Amino acid sequence: MEARKRQYPSDTGYMLLTSKVVTYCLDALVQSELDRLDWPISQINVLTLNLQTSEMD
């Protein structure tokens, strides 16, 4: 039991770190794409809203 208890915090920490890194990389990718395309902010906001609502379904 003790070994399993000790394992969980590091697992969740690793998962959190991984998701943070993935999110950061995605953000950087999107940002560089947007810089390249030079999209207007309003279009980006619409895209973001669409992504958020589709995730909720």
NORCORZI-V471936 format. One record per residue. RES is the residue in one small letter. BURIAL is # if it has 16 or more other ideal C-beta (glycine too) atoms within 10 Angstrom, else .. Layout:
res = [RES & RES]
burial = [BURIAL & BURIAL]
//
This chain:
res = [m & e & a & r & k & r & q & y & p & s & d & t & g & y & m & l & l & t & s & k & v & v & t & y & c & l & d & a & l & v & q & s & e & l & d & r & l & d & w & p & i & s & q & i & n & v & l & t & l & n & l & q & t & s & e & m & d]
burial = [. & . & . & . & . & . & . & . & . & . & . & . & . & . & . & . & . & . & . & . & . & . & . & . & . & . & . & . & . & . & . & . & . & . & . & . & . & . & . & . & . & . & . & . & . & . & . & . & . & . & . & . & . & . & . & . & .]
//
